[in-house]
Each structure stands twice: as C-alpha cells, then as structure tokens.
Amino acid sequence: MQNPSTQENTGLQSQPPPEEQNYGAAGQGLSVSVSRNGSAKRNYLIAAVLCYGNLINFMDWFIVPGILLDLQKYFELSDGATGLLQTVFILCYMLAAPIFGYLGDRYNRKIILGSGIFFWSSVTLGSSFINELYYWIFFLSRGLVGIGTASYSTIAPAVIADLFEEGKRTTMLSVFYIFIPVGSGLGYVLAAGMAEVTGDWHWAFRVTPCMGGLALVLLILLVPHRTQRRTAAHRALSISGTIRVAAEKPGAQRNVKTTWCQDVISLAKNWSFVWSSLGLTAMAFITGALGMWVPLFLYRAQVVQGIVSPCLQESCNSSNSIIFGGITIGTGILGVVAGAEAARRLRKINNKVDPLICATSMFISALCLYIALMVAQMSILSTFVFIAFGELFLSVNWAVVTDILLPDNVAFNLRPVELKTKEDAG
C-alpha cells in the first residue's frame, strides 16, 4: 500500500494501480467530514473541466463537415477524396486509442491529457494556414488531430469513472457524453458561422485552438495528478446477468503488471466487452457517416428539387450545416438523458436491460434514417424530421454502452480486467 504522505507524482512516470491512484484527495491533516466535502466538490470541478475538454474535442472533430462544400471547392476534391479526410482521421484515431489506453493505465494521465489537447489544438491552428497547393498536408493534419483526439477520448471517461461511486457514475458519464452531440452540433454551427461571417473557411479552424488553450490552462490548474477509485467493490455485469464482486481488502494485491498483448487477449475472452465493442463500432460508423455527409446530402436534395441553385460562389450557403448542428445538439442532449434515465429505472426490473435498450434504440434509429433517405427527393422537411428521430435514438446509446463497459474497468481503452472474488482476496 502506498504511503499517503508520499509526494505527488508530477512527471510521466508509472502510476500505482488504478484503485490506489489519488487525483481528487483533499488536503491531509483535515477532518474526515471536511475532507470528504472538499473532495466531492473538487471531483465535480474536475469532471466539469473534462466535460469542457470533451466539448471542444468534438467541436474540432466536426468543423470539416460543417464547411465541406467550401473545402471541396478550395482543394478541388471529389466525393471520394473528401471522404478520405474522415477516413484518415478515423484510422489514426483507431490505431492510437489502444496505445493511449495502455499508457493511461500505467503513466500519468494528466500529462497525457494535457499533451493531447496541446497537440491537436496546435495542429488544427496550423491547418488553417494551408493553401490549395498543399492539400496533402491538410489530409495529414486531420490524421494528426485524430491522434491527439484519441489521447483525450480514451482517458477522460476513465478518470470520471474513478472519481465517482457507482450510483453517481452513470449520471456523470451521461453529462460527459452529452457533450459529444453538443460539441458535434456546435462544430457545425461554428464552422458554418465563421465561414459565413468572414467569407473565408480558414477562420473556422482558428477558434477551437483558442478554446483548447483555455482547456489546457484549466487542466493544469484544477486537475490533480492522481485519482482514487471511489467504488467500494467492482461489479462486473455480463450479458447473461452474472455478477462478480471483487473485494477491496486493504493491502490485497489487485493488479498485476501486464503487457498490451496480454490485456488484449484478456479482453477478447470477455464476451460482454467484445459484443458491446462491435455494437459501438456500428454506432460510430453511422454517426461518422451522418456527421460527414448529411449537410451535403441535404444540399444536393435541395438542388434536385429546385429549392436552391448549385453553389458557384466562393463561400457556399451553410444553412443546412447550421440546422443540422442544432438538431444534433437538441436530440443529443435529449437522447443521452433519456437513455441514462431509462437504464436507471429499468435496471430495478431487469438487470440485463442495458443491452436491450441499446439494441432497441439502434433498430429504431436505423429505421428512421432509412425513411429519411427515401423521402429526401420529395420533402426536405420530412427528411429533417426523420433524421432528428434517427439521431435521437442513436444518442440513447452513448451513456448506456459506456456504463456496460466501465464496470469491468475496460472502457474504450483496452484496460486489463483484474477482478478477484472474496475468497481469492482472502
């Protein structure tokens, strides 16, 4: 057991096991009640900082779709080449996320989070000065932004999960994941608004880096270097409803050092994690496709119906991006809250309800989105309505699927599962 008086680690060094990490601890020598109150307030403040980082993280992610027409004209890109922008981003994100998850379990999370924010903010700002002759540098910059984003998205949810007990954890994760649709929608609004106001799409990439700088300052000043797991017992709920409990005996060894390959093999044997990850992959595919192409799809549907003329000017009409951004914000907030509340209430009736909620909402979302595609040639208003319902039911999944994974202490970042029964701990 680590001595509480040991000086806090401020470098990128190996951390103690997650259960013994101590991010939100109050000052030592204080009374127990004052310490708990101060720690609770500080934990909420830490969560607020991480939520703000998640907001700008996804704002930056969806700047490109908000000004897609302008980018196509400026760099003279085909639809295939334009789609490659998002492909490069996602591939870099996908390859980097497991690595940062592994590092987040073993090294200082605060430094990794701060480095990620600084990195993608700097790259985003630099991409705003690229001219049409160097389009390949713009593609490269989006890949680098994906790497920086991965460092934040994989570690921040795990920090929040460690700060709160199981009763509050779902609520706080819901708040955190509300900022995915909110940030995505604001990314559209920011990109389209800046392009319209300035007449130059480059300015859309110069706002989020400033917000990222503020996030970095808040992270440095307010987020401590270590965190302490708040749950008294780790609960692993599988799809079959089997519950395993890990006793938390003082001094008992809970974690062993493992390699990245050992972690992956361990997770591959966890079917709850495997199936949930596959479902989350499908959901991410739908979200990415919607985010990238819906404003352009709506614009072309309007051209077919004769509602608007083809864009021949330097700055194209951005009303579809702004409307879609507003829909994404509204349906995202409502969907995440509804999903978390439904899961909280229905768990009292059926402890296997989480995957059922995810499956049902995904099916309804797919049906709504299919209808939206079919009616686009006839009614733009109906298309917007069905897209809104599709996004609403899609957003129901965010907090629920995360709560399925995090009790196993695996989240999205390939963290090792080291659960022990009371007999083993004894």
N, C-alpha and C positions, 0 to 999 in steps of 0.2 A: 504494500500500500504506500502510495506516495505521501511524503510528509507535507501537510498543508502549508507549512511555513516556507517550503521551497520557493525560490524566486521564480516568477512567471517567465515562461519562455517567450522570447521576442524574436527569435530567428527561425529560419526554415529548417527546423530540426525535428527528429522523430518525436511523436507525441506519445503520451501514455494511452492505454486502452480507452475507447470512447466513453465507457462508463465512468472513468476516473478523470476525464477532461473537465476543466473548471472555468468556462468562459464567463458565466454570469454570477460568480460568487461575490457576495458582499464583503466589505472590509472585515478583517479578522479582529477579534477582540470585542466586537459589538455583541449586544444581547441577541438571543435566538430570534425573538419576535421582530426586532428592528432589522436584523439581517435578512429574514425571510421577506419582509415587506420591501426592503430596498432591492433585494434580488429579483422579486417579482416585477417591480416597476422597471428595473433595468432590462429584464428579459423582454418585456413588451417594447421597450425602446429599441433594443437590438433587432427584434422582429420587424419594427417599423422601418429601420434602416435597410434591412434585407429586402423588404417589400418594395421600397423605393428603387433599389437596385434592379429588382425584377421588372419593375415598370419600364425603366429606360432601356433595359436589356431587350425587351420585346418591341419597344418603340423603334429602336435601331434596326431590329430584325425586319420590320415591315415598312421601312422607308422605301425600299426598292419597289415593291408592288404598288405603292401609292403614286409613284411617278413613272410607271412602266412605259407608258406611251412616249414620254419625253426621252427616256433612256434609249428606247428603240430608234427613235428618230436621230438622236445625237450620235450614237455609235453605229447607226445603220445595221441594226441587228434583226435577224429573222426570229420567228417564234421559237425555233429550236435553239438558237444561240441564246435567246433571252432566258429560256428555261434552264439553260446551263448555269446561269448565275445562281439560281437557287440550288441546283444540284451540287455545285462546288461548295456552297455554304454548308449544306446538309452533310455532305461526305466528310468535310473537315470536322464538323461538329460531332458526327458519329464516331469517327476514329479517335478524337481527342477526349470524348466524355469518359470512357472507361479508364483512361490513363489518369485523368484528374480525380476520378472517383477513388482510384487506388492511392494516389498521393494524398487525398483528403483524409483518408483513414490513418495515415502514417506521419504526416507532416503538418505544419502549422496552417490551419485553414484560413486564418485571417490574411496571411501573406499571399496565399493562393488567390483568394477572392479579390484582394486589392490589386494584385498584379494583372488579373484577368480584366478588371474594369479599366485600368490604365492602358492595357494593351489594345482592347477593342475600341476604346474611345480615341486613341491616337491614330489607329488605322482608319477609322471612319472619318476623322477630320482630314487626314491626308488624302483620302479618296475624293474629297470634294474639289481637289485641285487638278484632277486628271483630265486631260483634254482628249478629243476624239481620236487622235493618232495612237494613243496608248490604251486601247480598250482592254488589252490582255492584263494590264496592271490593275484595272478596275475589277476584273474577274478574280485576280489573285487577292486583292484586298478583301473581297467578300469571303474568300476561304479563310483568311487570317481572322476576320471578325468572327467566323464560326468557331474557331479555336478559342478565342477569348470568351465567347458566349458560353461555350461548354464548361469552362472552368468555374463559371458562376452558377449555372443552372444545375450542375450535379452536386454542388457542395452546400449551397444556401438552404435547400429544403431539409437536408440532414441536420444542419445547425439548429433550425427552428424546431425540428422534431426532438432534438436533445434538450431544448430549453423548457419544454412544457410536458406536464403529465398527460396521461392518455386521454383524460376527459377533455382537456383543453387543446390537445394536439390537433385533432381533426378541425376544430374551429380555426386555429391559427394557420394551418395549412390551407384551409379554404380561403382565408384572407390573402395569403401569399399567392395562391393560384388564381384569384380574381384578377390579379394584375397581369396575367397572361392575355386574356381578351381585352382588358382595358388598355394595356400597353400596345397591343396589336392595333386596336382601333385608333388610338392616339397617333400611332406611327403613320397610318393612312392620312389622318387629318393634318398632322404636322407637315408631311411631305407635300401633300396637295396644296395646303395653305401657303407654305413658303414659296412653292413654285409659282403660285398664282399672284402672290403679293409682290415678289421680287422679279418675276418673269425669268428666273434662272433656277433650274432644278438643283444646281450645285449647293445652294443655301440650305436645302433640306438636310444635308449631311453635316451641317455646322452647328446644329442646336443640341443634339443628343450628346456630343462630346463635352459640351459645357455642363450639361446635367450630370454626365459621368464624372466630371471633375468634382462636383459637389458631393456625389455619392462616395467618392474616394476619400474626401475630407471627413465625411460623417463616419465612414468605416474606420478610419484611423483613430478618430477621437472617441467614438462611442462603443465600438465592438471590441471586447477583450480578446485575448489570445487563446483562451481555453474555455471549454464548455463542460457542463456536468449533466449527465443523463438524469432526467427528472423522474422517470418511472421507477417504481419500486420493484416491479417484476416485468420481464419482457414477455409479451404474449405473441405467439405465432399462430395465426388462424389460417388454416389451409382451406382449399375449396371444399373439401369433404367435411369441414366443420371440426376437425381435430384441433384441440388446443393443447399447446405445450407451454409449460411455465419454467422459467429459469429463475432459480432462487438467487437472491443478491446477498450472499453472506460476506461480511467484511473479511477481507484478506483472501477470499477464494479467488483462484485464477480463473478469469472469464474469457480471456482472449489469448490466442497463441499467434505468433508471427507466421504469416503465410505468404506465399508468392502470389503474383497476379494470376498465374495459371491455376493454382490451387483454388483461388477464390472463384474463378470462372467454372471450374469443374464442380465445386460445391453448389453453386447456384444452378447449374444445369440439372442437378438432381432434385431441385426444389420446383415441383410442377406448378405450384401456385405462382411462383415468380415467372416461370417460363411462359405460361399461358397469358398471364397479365401483361407481360412484356410484348408478346405478339399482338395482343389486342391494342395495346398502347401504340405500337408501331403502325397498325392500320389507322388508328385515330390521328396520329401525327401525319400520315400520308394525306388523309382527307383535309386536315387543317392546312397543310402546306399548299395543296392544290387550290383550295378555296382562296387562301391568302394571296397567292401569286397571280391567279388568273381571273377571279370574279370581276374586278373593275374593268378589265379589258374585254371580258366576255360580254358584260352588260353594254359597254360602249358599242361593240360590234353588233349586238342585237338591236340597239337603237338605230344604228346606221341602216341595217336591213329593213327596219320598219319605217325608215324615213324621218325619224324623230330628230336626229342630228345629222350634220354633214361630216364627211371624212375630215380628219384633222390634218390640215396642211400648214398651219402656222407653227411658230417656234415653240410656244407653250400651249399644250392641248388642254381642253376642258377637263377639269378634275372633279366635277360634281359627283360622279359615281364613286370615286375613292372616298370622298367626304361622307357620303350617305352610307356606304358600306362600312366605313370606320365607325360611324355612330351606331349602326346595327350591331357590329361586333362588340362594342362596349356594353350596350344595353343587354343584349342576350347573354353575353359572357358573365356579367355580374349576376343576373337572374339565374342562369344555369348552374353556376358554381354553388351559389347559396342554396338553391333548390335541391341539388344533388347531395350536398352535405347534410341538410336538414332531413331529407328523406332517408338517408342512410342511418342517421342518428336515431330516428323514430322506429324504423323498421327492424333495426338490429334487435330490439327488445322482443320482436315476434319471431324472427328467423335470423340466426347468426350467420347464414350463408347469403344474406341479401345483397351484399356489396357487388359481387359479380353479376347477380341478376339485374341490378339497377343499371350497371354498365352495358350489359348485353341488350336490354330493352331500349335504352336511350340511343344506342348506336343503330339499332334496327330502324327506329322511328326517324332518326336523323337521315339515314340513307334513303328512306322512302321520300322524305320531304325534298331532299336535294335532287333526287331523280325527277320528281314532278317539276321542280324549278327549271331544270334543263329542258323539259318537254314544252313548257308554256312560254319560254323566252321569246319565241318568234311571234307570239300572239299578244302578250301582255307583260310589259316591264314591271308594272305594279304587282301583279301576281307573282312574278319571279322574285321580287324583293321580299314578299311575304313568306314564300316557301323557303327562301334562303335564310331568312330570320329564324324560322322554326327549326331548320336544319342545324344552324349554329347553336340555337338554344339547347337542343337535346345533345349536341356534341359536347357542349360545355359542362353538362351534368357530370361527365366522367372525370374531370381533372382532379378534384379533391378526393373522390371516392377511390379511384385506382391507385392514387398515391398512398392512401391510408391502408389499402390492401397490402402494399409492398413494404412500407416502412415498419410495421410491427415485426417483420422478420429482419429488420435492421439492414435491408438491402437497397431500398430506394431505387434511384435510377443510376446509381454509380458503382454497381458491382462490388458492394461491400460484403465481407465474409459473414456467414451465418454461424455463430458460435453459441448455440443455446444449450443449456445444461438443465437437467431435471434436479429436483431437490435431493434425490438420492445421490446423483453424481456429485453435486456440490458438497454433500455431506461426506 
